[in-house]
Amino acid sequence: MVKFSSCLGTKGTHYETDSMDFKVGADGTVFATRELQIPSGQVAFTVTAWDRQTAERWDAVVRLLVAQTSPTSSGHKKGKKSAPLDPVQPPNDTLLPWPQHQSSNGLRRQKRDWVIPPINVPENSRGPFPQQLVRIRSDKDSDIPIRYSITGVGADQPPVEVFSIDSMSGRMYVTRPMDREERASYHLRAHAVDMNGNKVENPIDLYIYVIDMNDNRPEFLSQLYNGSVDEGSRPGTYVMTVTASDADDGTTANGMVRYRIMTQTPQSPSQNMFTINSETGDIVTVAAGLDREKVQQYTVIVQATDMEGNLNYGLSNTATAIITVTDVNDNPPEFTASTYAGEVPENRVEMVVANLTVMDRDQPHSPNWNAVYRIISGDPSGHFSVRTDPVTNEGMVTVVKAVDYELNRAFMLTVMVSNQAPLASGIQMSFQSTAGVTISVMDINEAPYFPSNHKLIRLEEGVPTGTVLTTFSAVDPDRFMQQAVRYSKLSDPANWLHINATNGQISTAAVLDRESLYVKNNAYEATFLAADNGIPPASGTGTLQIYLIDINDNAPELLPKEAQICEKPSLNTINITAADADVDPNIGPYVFELPFVPASVRKNWTITRLNGDYAQLSLRILYLEAGVYDVPIVVTDSGNPPLSNTSIIKVKVCPCDENGDCTTVGAVAAAGLGTGAIVAILGCIVVLLTMVLLFVVWRRRREKERHTKQLLIDPEDDVRDNILKYDEEGGGEEDQDYDLSQLQQPEAVEHVLSKAPGVRRVDERPVGAEPQYPARPVVPHPGDIGDFISEGLRAADNDPTAPPYDSLLVFDYEGSGSTAGSVSSLDSSSSGDQDYGYLNDWGPRFRKLADMYGGGQED
């Protein structure tokens, strides 16, 4: 039994232990929770007494000694609680973990290890440090010196040196404050060795538990929580859960967290709209009256306190809970007016004629706010629909089916509005959820229309011009307007029809022909226009289809037009048929006949009928000379009345080989050419080839002569400023001794050849061997053109007879003292009154000179 006393008494004192095997009753009685087998001689644990009112705590270590039975006892007794230690030897912190041994002359008890009770160390101790925890000693220390040591986490393993031991005395210390949240327990092993390091005792396990202190505040998992609750929710509706954790021991009051609501903003309609479960943190509604249209959001400050919510001794923390009131469809939409009006032109669609405005106090752009419109009466034909504007939520009355002023001049619609989401339970539709819409129809000028469009009529082709076919009239839908309708043609590809402009009567303007290219599948189409005289005028079109019934107005044509047959009738025949532009029954079967005139036709040819559409043409006689024969054949169709046609087929009769094919000679003969004609054709071909050959030879000779000419260009075309030779009249008095033979035309070739090289007149053609220029081929190859040009250029460079004759000219020195001035002193002057315009009359060769000397003034 443990006893506790305080100044306030023991009332309200609660006892706890840190052992699972022992508990302390309310009266201080210590009892075992289960049957125990304790191998050591004692067991220790910590008893905590704390006052629930003041939250003060007191700790005490209780050691229980296990009573040993006599060796002579026949049985074992259970351990019992021992009284406190002898007052002479008060309880201390000395442990004898190793059992004592009997004397050598007595019985020796079997050695066994003791179990050391856990050592409890409060956290956050203020010291001083090192602080002694316990003393460990062996009963052999009286005989030999013993050294003590500890190992394990907190001693020689990280974190090291948390605990230490005096190796000689065995006193164990804690060296610094403990933190239970960092590490709640330590497991060490105590060792006892002699001075030589020999083991004296077996290692003993030491368990050190850190006693928790309330040194940690509760911490919320989040400083801001978001939750929501529907408006109009009943009291007790769950909203959200807030959670806080405490790092202290959760099995003690230090870690037991309790919650409460400190404030609520706004405090409308009540200051206590929510409550919180103090243990779980669940927030629920506690009052009715949540209305999103009044308060959309609440801010709630929640406090968490440990020590089971004791505000005097517990540590606290706060967090914010944002509670959003979500919208429910508790407000039906209502029209802002009871009636609306609009107007629409007739025959118009997809036109908005009226905008219906509504008011809804629910959350905008949500299914509880989005309006849905429905026409409940006044539009049995479905001319209108009401669409919702996604931005303004207005109803747009739209024409979806054209209205007709002549049928309905106005519409009275009844429109109902609702939401996409159904109304909340208990909410009824408002009488303002329906409204009337009056829509007036405006009359406009409508186009005339043809009631029977496309109109189809049937008649035989070939009806005469002016025949009335039908009346294709239109109707003006504007019954309340006095208007006239005029008709005209819009499309008449063959220009066969005529329409009366006032009554729409259609007659033929030409003969209708079913076989015309404008007729497709026996039908001819024409389009007509009907226009009124309204303001503005309107017009409509109609199509008339004329189905033409065939008559036998086309005689059959023989096919083929040409054929080939052997001169002997036994080899092959010609298959013939007929083509008729008409259709059944005005076509086959056909009748093929040979005419009686000329008589040679039936004499030489015969026709054999194969079927209704085919027959065979063959020779009647045994041999017919090769050639081309025109064979007339009469073809008659099966129309009513039947039509006949005499067609000519050109038949080529030719000699054939054993396979029945015409030979080449035979084909020529069959073409109608005799032997004389063939000889004449061959002669013409030979003459033509001879003429071509002679022309080629003449061209080549002309090219050769052209390349051997003395000059490359015609002297008449040479407009260069050469010095021309004229008769010499002699020099002045000073140059009578000058040898003028140097400037005279040589009389003989030998004189020229005897001159020194390079000494000649500039207009004198050197006499010597003429180089041979290359002859250009008659039909040059593209690759030979470059070679031809290069060879011609090389020959011209080496030809001394080719102009210009620009060799170095050497003249005799005239000597000094000449009365004649230097020729270089002569120059032309651009000044003066000389008129060079007459040079233009000398021809194109002097026109350039006239431009140079007699041209206009420079700019």
FIROBA-329531 format. One record per residue (C-alpha): x, y, z; residue in one letter. Coordinates in steps of 0.25 Angstrom, whole numbers, padded with zeros to 4 digits, always signed. Example, Ala and Ser with C-alpha at 12.3 -4.5 7.8 and 13.67 -1.06 7.14 Angstrom:
% residues 2
+0049-0018+0031A/+0055-0004+0029S/
//
This chain:
% residues 859
+0000+0000+0000M/+0005+0014-0003V/+0000+0026+0004K/+0000+0041-0001F/-0004+0053+0006S/-0004+0068+0002S/-0008+0081+0008C/-0022+0080+0001L/-0024+0065+0005G/-0025+0053-0003T/-0039+0055-0009K/-0038+0055-0024G/-0024+0048-0024T/-0022+0038-0036H/-0011+0028-0036Y/-0004+0022-0048E/+0007+0013-0051T/+0017+0011-0062D/+0016-0004-0061S/+0007-0013-0068M/+0008-0023-0057D/+0004-0015-0045F/-0007-0005-0042K/-0010+0004-0030V/-0024+0005-0025G/-0031+0018-0021A/-0028+0015-0006D/-0013+0013-0010G/-0013-0002-0010T/-0003-0008-0019V/-0007-0021-0026F/-0003-0030-0038A/-0011-0030-0050T/-0007-0045-0053R/+0000-0057-0048E/+0015-0054-0049L/+0028-0061-0049Q/+0039-0052-0044I/+0053-0058-0046P/+0060-0046-0038S/+0058-0043-0024G/+0051-0030-0026Q/+0043-0022-0036V/+0042-0007-0037A/+0032+0003-0043F/+0028+0017-0043T/+0015+0022-0036V/+0009+0035-0041T/-0001+0043-0032A/-0008+0054-0039W/-0019+0064-0035D/-0030+0065-0045R/-0033+0079-0041Q/-0020+0085-0041T/-0013+0075-0051A/-0001+0075-0041E/+0007+0062-0042R/+0016+0054-0032W/+0025+0042-0035D/+0030+0032-0025A/+0038+0019-0028V/+0033+0006-0022V/+0042-0006-0020R/+0035-0019-0017L/+0044-0030-0011L/+0041-0045-0014V/+0040-0053-0002A/+0049-0066-0003Q/+0044-0079+0002T/+0052-0088+0012S/+0060-0099+0004P/+0053-0109+0013T/+0040-0105+0009S/+0032-0115+0001S/+0026-0105-0008G/+0028-0090-0013H/+0020-0079-0008K/+0016-0067-0016K/+0023-0054-0015G/+0017-0044-0005K/+0018-0030-0004K/+0029-0026+0006S/+0029-0015+0016A/+0038-0003+0014P/+0052-0005+0016L/+0058-0005+0030D/+0058+0009+0035P/+0072+0007+0040V/+0076+0004+0025Q/+0066+0013+0018P/+0063+0010+0003P/+0074+0015-0006N/+0077+0014-0021D/+0087+0002-0019T/+0084-0010-0027L/+0089-0024-0025L/+0086-0030-0038P/+0096-0041-0036W/+0091-0051-0025P/+0099-0054-0012Q/+0105-0067-0010H/+0105-0076+0003Q/+0117-0080+0010S/+0126-0091+0006S/+0122-0100+0017N/+0107-0098+0014G/+0098-0102+0003L/+0101-0094-0010R/+0089-0088-0017R/+0089-0089-0032Q/+0093-0076-0038K/+0083-0069-0047R/+0082-0055-0052D/+0073-0044-0047W/+0063-0036-0055V/+0066-0021-0052I/+0053-0013-0051P/+0052-0001-0061P/+0059+0012-0057I/+0049+0024-0059N/+0055+0037-0063V/+0046+0050-0064P/+0049+0058-0077E/+0053+0072-0077N/+0060+0071-0063S/+0067+0084-0060R/+0079+0076-0053G/+0089+0079-0048P/+0096+0069-0057F/+0101+0058-0057P/+0090+0054-0049Q/+0091+0040-0042Q/+0080+0030-0046L/+0084+0017-0039V/+0096+0010-0033R/+0100-0004-0038I/+0109-0013-0030R/+0113-0028-0028S/+0114-0035-0015D/+0128-0039-0020K/+0133-0025-0019D/+0137-0028-0004S/+0146-0039-0009D/+0153-0033-0021I/+0153-0020-0028P/+0142-0019-0039I/+0141-0009-0050R/+0127-0006-0056Y/+0122-0001-0070S/+0110+0000-0078I/+0108-0002-0093T/+0096+0001-0103G/+0089+0013-0109V/+0091+0025-0101G/+0104+0020-0095A/+0114+0015-0105D/+0105+0016-0117Q/+0098+0028-0123P/+0094+0037-0116P/+0106+0034-0108V/+0109+0038-0094E/+0095+0041-0090V/+0097+0031-0079F/+0110+0029-0071S/+0115+0020-0060I/+0126+0021-0049D/+0134+0009-0052S/+0139+0008-0038M/+0126+0011-0030S/+0116+0006-0040G/+0108+0019-0039R/+0100+0022-0052M/+0097+0036-0057Y/+0089+0043-0067V/+0098+0055-0073T/+0087+0064-0080R/+0072+0066-0080P/+0064+0056-0086M/+0053+0058-0097D/+0043+0047-0098R/+0038+0052-0111E/+0052+0049-0117E/+0054+0036-0110R/+0044+0029-0100A/+0053+0018-0095S/+0067+0012-0094Y/+0072-0002-0093H/+0086-0003-0087L/+0095-0014-0082R/+0103-0014-0069A/+0116-0021-0068H/+0125-0025-0056A/+0139-0029-0059V/+0152-0030-0050D/+0164-0021-0051M/+0169-0031-0062N/+0157-0030-0070G/+0152-0043-0067N/+0137-0045-0066K/+0132-0046-0052V/+0117-0046-0054E/+0108-0048-0066N/+0103-0035-0073P/+0090-0030-0067I/+0080-0022-0075D/+0076-0009-0071L/+0063-0002-0076Y/+0062+0013-0075I/+0048+0020-0078Y/+0047+0035-0080V/+0035+0040-0072I/+0026+0049-0081D/+0024+0063-0077M/+0014+0073-0083N/+0024+0080-0091D/+0017+0080-0105N/+0005+0088-0110R/-0006+0081-0119P/-0003+0084-0134E/-0014+0084-0144F/-0011+0077-0157L/-0015+0089-0164S/-0016+0104-0160Q/-0028+0105-0170L/-0039+0096-0172Y/-0050+0097-0182N/-0064+0091-0181G/-0078+0092-0187S/-0092+0090-0183V/-0105+0092-0190D/-0113+0103-0187E/-0126+0100-0179G/-0119+0088-0173S/-0125+0082-0160R/-0118+0083-0147P/-0108+0072-0145G/-0104+0071-0160T/-0089+0068-0161Y/-0080+0079-0167V/-0066+0075-0165M/-0055+0070-0156T/-0043+0077-0151V/-0031+0069-0145T/-0020+0072-0136A/-0008+0064-0131S/+0000+0065-0118D/+0014+0059-0117A/+0013+0056-0103D/+0009+0042-0098D/-0005+0040-0103G/-0008+0030-0091T/-0006+0041-0081T/-0014+0054-0080A/-0002+0061-0086N/-0006+0056-0100G/-0021+0056-0098M/-0026+0067-0107V/-0040+0073-0106R/-0047+0083-0116Y/-0056+0095-0114R/-0061+0106-0123I/-0056+0120-0119M/-0063+0129-0128T/-0072+0129-0140Q/-0073+0140-0151T/-0083+0145-0154P/-0092+0142-0143Q/-0104+0142-0151S/-0115+0137-0150P/-0110+0132-0137S/-0096+0133-0130Q/-0096+0117-0128N/-0099+0112-0142M/-0089+0100-0140F/-0083+0091-0129T/-0071+0082-0129I/-0069+0069-0123N/-0058+0071-0112S/-0052+0058-0114E/-0053+0055-0129T/-0053+0069-0135G/-0066+0067-0143D/-0073+0080-0146I/-0088+0079-0148V/-0099+0089-0149T/-0106+0092-0136V/-0117+0102-0140A/-0126+0104-0152A/-0127+0116-0161G/-0115+0114-0171L/-0118+0123-0183D/-0108+0125-0194R/-0115+0137-0199E/-0112+0144-0186K/-0099+0138-0181V/-0091+0130-0191Q/-0079+0127-0182Q/-0075+0125-0167Y/-0062+0126-0161T/-0060+0118-0148V/-0048+0118-0139I/-0046+0105-0133V/-0037+0102-0120Q/-0030+0089-0117A/-0025+0088-0102T/-0017+0076-0096D/-0018+0071-0082M/-0032+0067-0086E/-0036+0081-0089G/-0032+0087-0075N/-0030+0101-0079L/-0023+0104-0066N/-0012+0094-0068Y/-0013+0089-0082G/-0006+0095-0094L/-0015+0100-0106S/-0014+0104-0120N/-0024+0109-0130T/-0028+0107-0145A/-0038+0114-0155T/-0050+0106-0161A/-0056+0112-0173I/-0070+0107-0175I/-0077+0110-0188T/-0092+0110-0189V/-0095+0103-0202T/-0107+0107-0210D/-0119+0098-0212V/-0131+0101-0221N/-0140+0108-0211D/-0143+0120-0220N/-0151+0118-0232P/-0149+0127-0244P/-0159+0138-0246E/-0162+0147-0258F/-0160+0161-0256T/-0172+0165-0264A/-0185+0157-0266S/-0186+0160-0281T/-0177+0162-0292Y/-0178+0167-0307A/-0171+0165-0320G/-0173+0165-0335E/-0168+0156-0346V/-0168+0158-0362P/-0175+0146-0368E/-0166+0135-0375N/-0154+0138-0366R/-0147+0128-0357V/-0136+0128-0347E/-0141+0142-0342M/-0142+0146-0328V/-0155+0153-0326V/-0155+0156-0311A/-0146+0155-0299N/-0152+0150-0286L/-0145+0154-0273T/-0145+0146-0260V/-0140+0147-0246M/-0134+0136-0238D/-0127+0138-0224R/-0120+0125-0225D/-0105+0124-0228Q/-0103+0130-0242P/-0098+0120-0253H/-0102+0108-0245S/-0112+0098-0249P/-0121+0104-0238N/-0120+0118-0245W/-0120+0113-0260N/-0134+0116-0266A/-0141+0106-0275V/-0153+0112-0283Y/-0165+0104-0288R/-0177+0109-0297I/-0189+0103-0290I/-0200+0108-0299S/-0202+0117-0311G/-0193+0110-0321D/-0199+0097-0326P/-0191+0097-0339S/-0178+0099-0332G/-0174+0112-0339H/-0166+0117-0327F/-0156+0112-0317S/-0150+0119-0305V/-0135+0118-0303R/-0127+0122-0291T/-0116+0132-0292D/-0105+0126-0284P/-0099+0139-0279V/-0112+0147-0275T/-0121+0135-0273N/-0132+0142-0281E/-0141+0135-0290G/-0140+0138-0305M/-0153+0135-0312V/-0148+0130-0326T/-0156+0127-0339V/-0152+0113-0343V/-0163+0111-0353K/-0168+0122-0363A/-0181+0128-0360V/-0191+0133-0370D/-0198+0146-0369Y/-0210+0141-0377E/-0212+0129-0367L/-0208+0136-0354N/-0207+0150-0351R/-0203+0149-0337A/-0199+0139-0326F/-0203+0138-0311M/-0192+0130-0304L/-0192+0125-0290T/-0177+0122-0285V/-0173+0115-0272M/-0159+0116-0266V/-0152+0106-0257S/-0138+0102-0253N/-0129+0092-0258Q/-0129+0086-0244A/-0142+0082-0237P/-0147+0091-0226L/-0143+0087-0212A/-0152+0079-0203S/-0164+0087-0199G/-0162+0098-0208I/-0173+0102-0218Q/-0174+0108-0231M/-0177+0123-0231S/-0189+0129-0239F/-0179+0138-0245Q/-0172+0126-0252S/-0182+0128-0264T/-0184+0140-0273A/-0191+0143-0286G/-0184+0147-0299V/-0192+0154-0310T/-0185+0153-0324I/-0190+0161-0336S/-0188+0156-0350V/-0184+0166-0361M/-0189+0165-0375D/-0178+0165-0386I/-0179+0163-0401N/-0177+0149-0404E/-0173+0143-0417A/-0183+0136-0426P/-0181+0121-0426Y/-0185+0110-0436F/-0194+0100-0429P/-0190+0088-0438S/-0175+0090-0438N/-0169+0082-0445H/-0180+0080-0455K/-0180+0068-0464L/-0187+0067-0477I/-0187+0056-0488R/-0188+0057-0503L/-0183+0052-0516E/-0171+0058-0522E/-0173+0066-0535G/-0185+0074-0531V/-0186+0086-0541P/-0182+0100-0537T/-0192+0108-0529G/-0199+0096-0522T/-0203+0099-0508V/-0197+0090-0498L/-0202+0094-0485T/-0205+0106-0475T/-0194+0107-0465F/-0200+0118-0456S/-0195+0123-0442A/-0202+0127-0430V/-0199+0140-0422D/-0200+0137-0407P/-0203+0151-0403D/-0218+0150-0403R/-0219+0164-0397F/-0211+0171-0407M/-0217+0174-0421Q/-0205+0170-0430Q/-0203+0165-0444A/-0194+0153-0448V/-0186+0153-0461R/-0179+0141-0467Y/-0166+0139-0475S/-0156+0129-0479K/-0144+0127-0470L/-0138+0115-0477S/-0142+0108-0491D/-0129+0102-0496P/-0135+0098-0510A/-0144+0110-0511N/-0156+0101-0514W/-0166+0108-0505L/-0174+0121-0503H/-0182+0126-0491I/-0193+0136-0490N/-0188+0147-0481A/-0202+0149-0475T/-0208+0135-0473N/-0196+0126-0474G/-0201+0118-0486Q/-0190+0110-0492I/-0189+0107-0507S/-0179+0102-0516T/-0170+0111-0524A/-0163+0100-0532A/-0164+0085-0534V/-0161+0077-0522L/-0151+0066-0526D/-0149+0054-0516R/-0135+0051-0522E/-0130+0065-0519S/-0117+0067-0511L/-0126+0075-0501Y/-0135+0063-0498V/-0130+0055-0486K/-0137+0041-0484N/-0148+0045-0493N/-0151+0058-0485A/-0149+0073-0488Y/-0148+0083-0477E/-0151+0098-0477A/-0152+0108-0465T/-0162+0119-0465F/-0162+0132-0456L/-0174+0138-0449A/-0173+0152-0444A/-0183+0161-0437D/-0183+0176-0437N/-0182+0178-0422G/-0172+0187-0415I/-0162+0182-0415P/-0166+0172-0426P/-0164+0157-0424A/-0163+0146-0433S/-0163+0131-0433G/-0159+0120-0442T/-0165+0107-0448G/-0160+0096-0456T/-0168+0089-0467L/-0164+0075-0471Q/-0169+0070-0485I/-0168+0055-0487Y/-0167+0053-0502L/-0173+0040-0507I/-0165+0035-0519D/-0171+0034-0533I/-0164+0027-0545N/-0158+0039-0551D/-0144+0034-0553N/-0140+0024-0564A/-0130+0013-0560P/-0115+0015-0564E/-0107+0003-0569L/-0094-0001-0561L/-0083-0002-0564P/-0080+0008-0575K/-0068+0001-0580E/-0064-0014-0581A/-0054-0023-0587Q/-0056-0036-0594I/-0048-0046-0602C/-0050-0048-0617E/-0054-0062-0615K/-0068-0064-0608P/-0065-0076-0601S/-0054-0070-0591L/-0062-0059-0583N/-0075-0050-0582T/-0078-0037-0577I/-0087-0036-0564N/-0097-0023-0565I/-0107-0017-0556T/-0114-0004-0555A/-0115+0008-0545A/-0128+0015-0542D/-0129+0028-0534A/-0143+0024-0530D/-0147+0015-0519V/-0155+0002-0518D/-0165-0001-0525P/-0160+0008-0536N/-0147+0001-0538I/-0144-0014-0541G/-0145-0024-0546P/-0140-0019-0559Y/-0142-0023-0573V/-0129-0023-0582F/-0131-0023-0597E/-0122-0021-0609L/-0129-0011-0619P/-0133-0016-0633F/-0125-0004-0640V/-0114-0005-0644P/-0116-0020-0648A/-0101-0023-0645S/-0104-0022-0630V/-0113-0034-0629R/-0104-0041-0639K/-0091-0039-0631N/-0096-0039-0617W/-0106-0046-0608T/-0111-0043-0594I/-0114-0054-0584T/-0123-0051-0571R/-0117-0055-0558L/-0127-0050-0549N/-0136-0037-0547G/-0124-0028-0545D/-0113-0035-0553Y/-0110-0040-0567A/-0099-0044-0576Q/-0094-0039-0589L/-0086-0048-0598S/-0082-0050-0613L/-0092-0057-0622R/-0082-0060-0633I/-0070-0069-0632L/-0060-0058-0634Y/-0060-0042-0634L/-0048-0034-0639E/-0041-0027-0627A/-0046-0012-0625G/-0055-0004-0617V/-0070-0005-0619Y/-0081+0003-0615D/-0092-0007-0611V/-0106+0000-0608P/-0114-0007-0597I/-0129-0004-0594V/-0132-0004-0579V/-0146-0004-0573T/-0150-0002-0559D/-0162-0008-0551S/-0169+0006-0549G/-0183+0009-0552N/-0182+0013-0563P/-0169+0007-0566P/-0157+0016-0571L/-0147+0011-0581S/-0133+0016-0585N/-0124+0012-0595T/-0110+0012-0590S/-0097+0011-0598I/-0086+0001-0592I/-0072+0002-0598K/-0067-0012-0600V/-0052-0014-0603K/-0050-0027-0611V/-0036-0032-0610C/-0028-0045-0613P/-0026-0053-0600C/-0016-0063-0594D/-0019-0076-0589E/-0024-0070-0576N/-0034-0061-0582G/-0026-0048-0580D/-0023-0038-0592C/-0009-0038-0597T/-0001-0025-0598T/-0002-0025-0614V/-0016-0029-0613G/-0019-0017-0603A/-0013-0007-0612V/-0020-0013-0624A/-0033-0012-0616A/-0030+0002-0613A/-0033+0005-0628G/-0019+0007-0633L/-0014+0001-0646G/+0000-0003-0650T/+0002+0010-0658G/-0002+0018-0646A/+0007+0011-0637I/+0019+0013-0647V/+0016+0028-0648A/+0016+0029-0633I/+0029+0022-0632L/+0035+0031-0643G/+0030+0043-0635C/+0037+0039-0623I/+0051+0036-0630V/+0050+0050-0637V/+0047+0057-0623L/+0059+0050-0617L/+0068+0054-0628T/+0064+0069-0626M/+0067+0068-0612V/+0081+0062-0614L/+0084+0073-0624L/+0080+0084-0615F/+0089+0078-0604V/+0101+0078-0613V/+0098+0092-0617W/+0097+0097-0603R/+0110+0090-0599R/+0117+0097-0611R/+0112+0110-0608R/+0117+0109-0594E/+0131+0105-0599K/+0131+0118-0608E/+0126+0127-0597R/+0138+0122-0588H/+0149+0124-0599T/+0145+0139-0602K/+0156+0149-0600Q/+0148+0157-0590L/+0139+0152-0579L/+0129+0163-0581I/+0124+0170-0594D/+0132+0182-0597P/+0120+0190-0599E/+0116+0187-0584D/+0130+0191-0579D/+0128+0205-0573V/+0142+0205-0566R/+0150+0218-0568D/+0161+0212-0577N/+0170+0221-0585I/+0166+0220-0600L/+0176+0221-0611K/+0175+0233-0621Y/+0184+0238-0632D/+0196+0245-0627E/+0198+0259-0632E/+0212+0261-0626G/+0217+0268-0614G/+0222+0282-0611G/+0235+0288-0614E/+0242+0283-0601E/+0239+0268-0604D/+0243+0267-0618Q/+0254+0257-0615D/+0244+0248-0607Y/+0242+0234-0613D/+0228+0233-0616L/+0228+0219-0621S/+0226+0215-0606Q/+0212+0221-0607L/+0208+0216-0621Q/+0200+0203-0624Q/+0210+0192-0628P/+0210+0188-0642E/+0214+0174-0640A/+0213+0163-0630V/+0228+0162-0630E/+0230+0176-0626H/+0221+0174-0614V/+0228+0161-0610L/+0242+0168-0611S/+0238+0178-0600K/+0243+0177-0586A/+0233+0170-0577P/+0223+0180-0571G/+0226+0191-0581V/+0213+0193-0589R/+0201+0202-0590R/+0190+0200-0580V/+0179+0198-0591D/+0188+0189-0599E/+0184+0174-0599R/+0196+0166-0597P/+0199+0155-0608V/+0203+0142-0604G/+0198+0128-0601A/+0184+0128-0596E/+0181+0120-0584P/+0169+0110-0585Q/+0157+0113-0576Y/+0150+0101-0571P/+0137+0097-0579A/+0125+0097-0570R/+0117+0084-0571P/+0104+0084-0578V/+0097+0078-0567V/+0105+0081-0555P/+0105+0073-0542H/+0103+0082-0529P/+0116+0077-0524G/+0124+0082-0537D/+0119+0096-0536I/+0130+0100-0525G/+0141+0093-0533D/+0136+0100-0546F/+0137+0114-0539I/+0151+0111-0533S/+0157+0107-0546E/+0151+0119-0553G/+0157+0128-0543L/+0170+0122-0543R/+0171+0123-0559A/+0167+0137-0558A/+0178+0141-0548D/+0188+0135-0558N/+0183+0141-0571D/+0191+0153-0575P/+0181+0156-0586T/+0169+0157-0577A/+0165+0172-0574P/+0168+0180-0566P/+0182+0182-0571Y/+0187+0187-0558D/+0202+0183-0559S/+0213+0193-0554L/+0215+0203-0565L/+0229+0209-0568V/+0232+0221-0576F/+0245+0229-0580D/+0249+0240-0571Y/+0247+0253-0577E/+0257+0261-0569G/+0257+0273-0562S/+0254+0287-0567G/+0242+0284-0574S/+0232+0295-0576T/+0221+0286-0574A/+0215+0286-0560G/+0213+0273-0552S/+0200+0266-0556V/+0197+0264-0542S/+0195+0279-0541S/+0182+0277-0549L/+0170+0275-0541D/+0155+0277-0543S/+0147+0288-0537S/+0133+0287-0532S/+0131+0301-0534S/+0127+0308-0546G/+0115+0309-0555D/+0118+0296-0563Q/+0105+0289-0565D/+0106+0274-0565Y/+0091+0271-0568G/+0094+0268-0582Y/+0101+0255-0578L/+0087+0249-0575N/+0084+0249-0590D/+0096+0240-0593W/+0090+0228-0587G/+0090+0220-0574P/+0105+0219-0575R/+0107+0233-0572F/+0095+0235-0562R/+0104+0232-0550K/+0114+0242-0555L/+0103+0252-0556A/+0099+0249-0542D/+0113+0251-0537M/+0116+0264-0543Y/+0103+0271-0547G/+0094+0265-0535G/+0086+0274-0526G/+0092+0281-0514Q/+0096+0273-0502E/+0087+0275-0489D/
//
